Amino acid sequence: MTKAFVLISADTGVEGLLHEEIKALDGVKEVYELYGEYDIMAVVEEPTEKEVQRVVSWELRKIKGVRSTNTMVVAK
């Protein structure tokens, strides 16, 4: 199982809506709203790194209101 922490910068004022939309994605296990440089953090778990990449690149990043992401794949 591959786990990744995805830090997300969002457009102003849509954090709550994004929280719910991101939480509904397959592979997303947890979602947190943050203060600071990033607005949201999602924990993604999938069987392979390629599947994590698919969730982040082809689903999460395409959500309207997501400005940018920074993904950290867990090594151990």
CORHU-V658613 format. One record per run of one state. SS is the DSSP state (hx for helix, st for strand, lp for the rest). FROM is the first residue (numbers start at 1). TO is the last residue. If there is no record, write none. Layout:
ss->SS from->FROM to->TO
ss->SS from->FROM to->TO
This chain:
ss->lp from->1 to->1
ss->st from->2 to->10
ss->lp from->11 to->14
ss->hx from->15 to->23
ss->lp from->24 to->27
ss->st from->28 to->33
ss->lp from->34 to->39
ss->st from->40 to->46
ss->lp from->47 to->48
ss->hx from->49 to->62
ss->lp from->63 to->65
ss->st from->66 to->73
ss->lp from->74 to->76
